[in-house]
Amino acid sequence: QVWEQSLLTEFTELRRRLRAASARMCEQPRQCFHDSLPAPADISGWEAFCLGGRTAAANAHAGGQLPLLSIILQLDQENAMALLQAIHARLECDGLSEPLSRWIFALLARIERALPADHAAALRALLRTCAKLRAELGCELGSELGHSSDPTPPHLHQTNRVAALNTLICILGNFFGQGSQDE
């Protein structure tokens, strides 16, 4: 489809620009780094940093941190994949939220296209979760729209979540080659 090709072209350009920014960042002094990042192995710290606590009182970053370029560029392949897997676990528990979709997209832009088998398996599992959530949201959206002639903000919110899932599914399936005919 046209939208898929457009998305993949833009995603490829984003990744090219990320590589260029990464190369420039290596040449600059440490001043552009984000100082309050959790330790690389602190997955729960990263989850709280990225997504915030499950309640506002649970964490200083109650709403979570945006996936800023200065943060994303500090993650190497292994740390980006570990964080992506932690966020995937949160996605399975809580469903898709705007912060989750932002972080998944940003991390997918950061990881390398050539993947070891365990990373490919993790992306495939993420793709399956996204496809399952999209199917569930599609059913909910269809039944809600059938009972109301007025598309209220909750319907628009559901539509936005389906669009975000479609974006992630396209990237995971087409760009990273993890898709099948079912997704």
C-alpha positions as CSV (number, residue, x, y, z in Angstrom):
1,Q,0.0,0.0,0.0
2,V,1.1,3.6,-0.6
3,W,1.0,4.6,3.1
4,E,3.2,1.7,4.0
5,Q,5.8,2.6,1.4
6,S,5.7,6.2,2.5
7,L,6.1,5.2,6.1
8,L,9.0,2.9,5.3
9,T,10.8,5.6,3.2
10,E,10.4,8.1,6.0
11,F,11.6,5.6,8.6
12,T,14.6,4.7,6.6
13,E,15.4,8.5,6.3
14,L,15.0,8.9,10.1
15,R,17.4,6.0,10.7
16,R,19.9,7.6,8.3
17,R,19.7,10.9,10.2
18,L,20.1,9.1,13.5
19,R,23.3,7.5,12.3
20,A,24.6,10.9,11.2
21,A,23.6,12.5,14.5
22,S,25.3,9.7,16.4
23,A,28.5,10.2,14.4
24,R,28.4,14.0,15.2
25,M,27.7,13.3,18.8
26,C,30.8,11.1,19.1
27,E,32.8,14.1,18.0
28,Q,31.3,16.5,20.5
29,P,32.0,16.9,24.2
30,R,29.9,15.1,26.7
31,Q,27.7,18.2,27.2
32,C,24.9,17.0,24.9
33,F,24.4,13.8,27.0
34,H,21.4,13.3,29.2
35,D,22.9,13.0,32.7
36,S,20.1,11.3,34.7
37,L,19.9,8.1,32.8
38,P,19.5,4.8,34.7
39,A,22.4,2.3,34.6
40,P,22.3,0.2,31.5
41,A,21.4,-3.0,33.4
42,D,18.7,-1.3,35.5
43,I,15.7,-2.4,33.4
44,S,13.1,-1.4,36.0
45,G,14.8,2.0,36.4
46,W,14.7,2.4,32.6
47,E,11.0,1.4,32.5
48,A,10.2,4.0,35.2
49,F,12.4,6.6,33.5
50,C,10.7,6.1,30.1
51,L,7.1,5.4,31.1
52,G,6.8,6.8,34.6
53,G,5.4,4.9,37.6
54,R,2.1,3.1,37.4
55,T,0.8,5.9,39.7
56,A,1.9,9.5,39.9
57,A,3.4,9.0,43.4
58,A,5.5,6.0,42.3
59,N,8.2,7.9,40.5
60,A,9.7,11.4,40.0
61,H,9.1,10.9,36.3
62,A,5.4,10.2,36.9
63,G,4.5,10.9,33.3
64,G,7.7,9.4,31.9
65,Q,10.4,10.9,29.8
66,L,10.0,11.6,26.1
67,P,12.4,9.6,23.9
68,L,14.7,12.5,23.2
69,L,17.4,12.2,20.6
70,S,20.0,12.8,23.4
71,I,18.7,9.8,25.2
72,I,18.2,7.4,22.2
73,L,21.7,8.1,20.9
74,Q,23.2,7.0,24.2
75,L,21.7,3.5,23.9
76,D,23.8,0.8,22.2
77,Q,22.2,-2.1,20.4
78,E,22.1,-4.4,23.5
79,N,20.6,-1.7,25.8
80,A,18.1,-0.6,23.2
81,M,16.9,-4.2,22.8
82,A,16.8,-4.8,26.5
83,L,14.7,-1.7,27.0
84,L,12.5,-2.6,24.0
85,Q,11.8,-6.0,25.6
86,A,10.9,-4.4,29.0
87,I,8.6,-2.0,27.2
88,H,7.1,-5.0,25.3
89,A,6.3,-6.6,28.7
90,R,4.6,-3.4,29.8
91,L,2.6,-3.4,26.5
92,E,1.4,-6.9,27.1
93,C,0.2,-6.0,30.6
94,D,-1.2,-2.5,30.1
95,G,-2.0,-2.3,26.4
96,L,-0.9,0.5,24.1
97,S,-0.4,4.0,25.4
98,E,1.0,7.1,23.7
99,P,4.3,7.0,25.8
100,L,4.7,3.2,25.0
101,S,4.2,3.8,21.2
102,R,6.7,6.7,21.2
103,W,9.3,4.7,22.9
104,I,8.8,1.6,20.8
105,F,9.1,3.7,17.6
106,A,12.2,5.5,18.9
107,L,13.9,2.2,19.9
108,L,13.0,0.6,16.6
109,A,14.7,3.6,14.9
110,R,17.8,3.0,17.0
111,I,18.4,-0.8,16.7
112,E,20.3,-2.2,13.7
113,R,18.4,-3.9,10.9
114,A,20.7,-7.0,10.9
115,L,19.6,-8.8,14.0
116,P,20.9,-11.8,15.9
117,A,18.4,-14.6,16.2
118,D,17.3,-13.7,19.8
119,H,16.7,-10.1,18.8
120,A,14.7,-11.1,15.7
121,A,12.6,-13.4,18.0
122,A,12.0,-10.5,20.3
123,L,10.8,-8.3,17.5
124,R,8.6,-11.1,16.2
125,A,7.0,-11.4,19.6
126,L,6.5,-7.7,19.7
127,L,4.8,-7.8,16.3
128,R,2.5,-10.6,17.4
129,T,1.5,-8.6,20.5
130,C,0.8,-5.5,18.3
131,A,-1.3,-7.5,15.9
132,K,-3.3,-9.0,18.8
133,L,-3.9,-5.6,20.3
134,R,-4.9,-4.2,16.9
135,A,-7.4,-7.0,16.4
136,E,-8.9,-6.4,19.9
137,L,-9.1,-2.6,19.3
138,G,-10.6,-3.1,15.9
139,C,-13.4,-5.2,17.4
140,E,-13.9,-2.7,20.2
141,L,-13.9,0.2,17.7
142,G,-16.4,-1.5,15.4
143,S,-18.8,-2.4,18.2
144,E,-18.6,1.1,19.7
145,L,-19.2,2.8,16.4
146,G,-22.1,0.6,15.7
147,H,-23.8,1.8,18.9
148,S,-23.2,5.5,18.4
149,S,-23.6,7.9,15.4
150,D,-21.5,10.5,17.1
151,P,-17.7,9.9,16.9
152,T,-16.7,11.1,20.4
153,P,-13.1,11.5,21.6
154,P,-13.0,8.0,23.0
155,H,-13.6,6.7,19.5
156,L,-10.9,9.0,18.1
157,H,-8.6,7.8,20.8
158,Q,-9.2,4.2,19.8
159,T,-8.6,5.1,16.1
160,N,-5.3,6.7,17.1
161,R,-4.2,3.6,18.9
162,V,-5.1,1.5,15.9
163,A,-3.1,3.8,13.7
164,A,-0.1,3.6,16.1
165,L,-0.3,-0.1,16.1
166,N,-0.5,-0.2,12.3
167,T,2.6,1.9,12.1
168,L,4.5,-0.4,14.5
169,I,3.3,-3.5,12.7
170,C,4.4,-2.1,9.3
171,I,7.9,-1.3,10.7
172,L,8.3,-4.6,12.5
173,G,6.9,-6.6,9.6
174,N,8.2,-4.9,6.6
175,F,11.3,-3.0,7.6
176,F,12.7,-5.7,10.0
177,G,11.2,-8.6,8.0
178,Q,9.3,-10.2,10.9
179,G,5.8,-10.1,9.3
180,S,3.7,-12.8,7.7
181,Q,0.6,-12.7,5.6
182,D,-1.5,-12.8,8.8
183,E,-0.2,-9.5,10.1
